[in-house]
């Protein structure tokens, strides 16, 4: 089962498509089923699904392991989502939620606030299952 990452924003963002070997991050509008489970979690007017280089959100998972060489894991999509969140959070707080596919109706298990300007791969935020993050600038 794949991880799903969603963001909430008042901005109208451009949706796109996954292109193999080219795409590091893309946005889609959630399906009606997803929206039914997600709407009560977000306060923003727009909710977007965020996909990665894996054609799902799994490419955003990253945990630095001192026993692994840099070549053993991909940092491309995690770097891209950090850059993306910094860009879109300049004028508003961005809401971020992650769950496994189909678990949209499950309740939030942890809720945290982070300053996106303090985030790098060294202190990467996850994403973690059923976690809601508010990114502040």
C-alpha positions as CSV (number, residue, x, y, z in Angstrom):
1,X,0.0,0.0,0.0
2,X,1.3,3.5,-0.9
3,X,1.7,6.5,1.2
4,X,-0.5,9.5,0.3
5,X,0.6,13.1,1.0
6,X,-1.9,16.0,0.9
7,X,-1.4,19.7,1.3
8,X,-4.0,22.3,2.2
9,X,-3.6,25.9,0.9
10,X,-5.7,28.9,0.0
11,X,-3.6,29.2,-3.2
12,X,-4.7,27.8,-6.6
13,X,-1.8,25.6,-7.6
14,X,-1.1,24.1,-10.9
15,X,-1.9,20.4,-11.2
16,X,0.2,18.1,-13.3
17,X,1.0,14.6,-14.3
18,X,3.7,12.1,-13.5
19,X,6.3,11.6,-16.2
20,X,8.6,8.7,-15.6
21,X,12.3,9.6,-15.1
22,X,11.4,13.3,-15.1
23,X,9.0,14.1,-12.3
24,X,10.2,14.7,-8.8
25,X,6.9,16.3,-7.5
26,X,3.5,16.8,-9.0
27,X,0.0,17.8,-7.7
28,X,-3.4,16.3,-8.4
29,X,-6.9,17.1,-7.2
30,X,-8.1,14.4,-4.8
31,X,-10.9,12.1,-5.8
32,X,-14.3,12.4,-4.3
33,X,-13.6,9.5,-2.0
34,X,-10.5,11.1,-0.7
35,X,-12.2,14.4,-0.2
36,X,-14.9,12.9,1.9
37,X,-12.2,11.7,4.4
38,X,-9.9,14.7,4.1
39,X,-12.2,17.8,4.2
40,X,-12.7,17.8,8.0
41,X,-8.9,17.7,8.5
42,X,-8.0,20.8,6.5
43,X,-9.0,24.4,7.1
44,X,-7.8,25.6,3.7
45,X,-10.0,26.0,0.6
46,X,-7.8,23.8,-1.6
47,X,-6.5,20.3,-1.0
48,X,-4.0,18.7,-3.3
49,X,-2.5,15.2,-3.5
50,X,1.3,15.5,-3.8
51,X,3.1,12.8,-5.8
52,X,6.8,12.1,-6.1
53,X,9.3,10.5,-8.4
54,X,7.8,7.1,-7.6
55,X,4.4,8.0,-9.1
56,X,2.9,8.1,-5.5
57,X,4.0,9.8,-2.3
58,X,6.3,7.0,-1.2
59,X,9.3,8.9,-2.7
60,X,9.0,11.5,0.0
61,X,9.9,9.0,2.7
62,X,13.4,9.6,3.8
63,X,15.3,8.7,7.0
64,X,19.0,9.4,7.2
65,X,20.8,6.2,8.2
66,X,24.5,6.5,9.0
67,X,25.1,2.9,7.8
68,X,23.9,3.7,4.3
69,X,25.8,5.5,1.6
70,X,24.1,8.4,-0.2
71,X,23.6,6.2,-3.2
72,X,21.5,3.8,-1.2
73,X,18.5,6.1,-1.1
74,X,17.0,8.9,-3.2
75,X,17.0,12.4,-1.9
76,X,15.6,14.0,-5.0
77,X,11.9,14.1,-4.1
78,X,12.5,14.9,-0.4
79,X,14.7,17.8,-1.4
80,X,12.0,18.9,-3.9
81,X,9.2,18.9,-1.4
82,X,11.2,20.9,1.1
83,X,11.9,23.5,-1.7
84,X,8.3,23.4,-2.8
85,X,6.9,23.9,0.8
86,X,9.3,26.8,1.4
87,X,8.1,28.5,-1.8
88,X,4.4,28.2,-1.2
89,X,4.5,29.0,2.5
90,X,5.9,32.5,2.0
91,X,2.4,34.1,2.4
92,X,0.4,31.5,4.4
93,X,0.7,28.5,6.6
94,X,0.6,25.3,4.7
95,X,-1.3,22.2,6.0
96,X,0.3,18.8,5.3
97,X,-1.3,15.4,6.0
98,X,0.0,11.9,5.2
99,X,-1.8,8.5,5.4
100,X,-1.8,5.2,3.7
101,X,-3.9,4.9,0.6
102,X,-7.5,4.3,1.6
103,X,-7.0,5.5,5.2
104,X,-8.3,9.0,4.5
105,X,-11.2,8.6,7.0
106,X,-8.9,7.6,9.9
107,X,-8.3,10.2,12.6
108,X,-5.1,12.3,12.9
109,X,-2.7,10.6,15.4
110,X,-0.2,13.5,15.7
111,X,-0.4,17.1,15.1
112,X,2.7,19.3,14.9
113,X,3.8,22.8,13.8
114,X,7.2,23.3,12.0
115,X,9.0,26.3,10.7
116,X,9.7,25.2,7.1
117,X,12.8,27.5,7.0
118,X,14.4,25.3,9.6
119,X,13.9,22.0,7.7
120,X,16.6,20.2,5.7
121,X,17.4,16.6,5.0
122,X,19.3,16.5,8.3
123,X,16.1,17.1,10.3
124,X,13.5,15.9,7.7
125,X,9.9,15.7,8.9
126,X,8.9,12.3,7.5
127,X,6.2,12.1,6.2
128,X,4.6,9.9,8.9
129,X,1.4,7.9,8.8
130,X,-1.7,9.9,10.1
131,X,0.4,13.0,10.9
132,X,-0.9,16.5,10.3
133,X,1.8,19.2,10.1
134,X,1.3,22.9,9.8
135,X,4.2,24.5,8.1
136,X,4.8,28.1,9.2
137,X,7.2,30.5,7.6
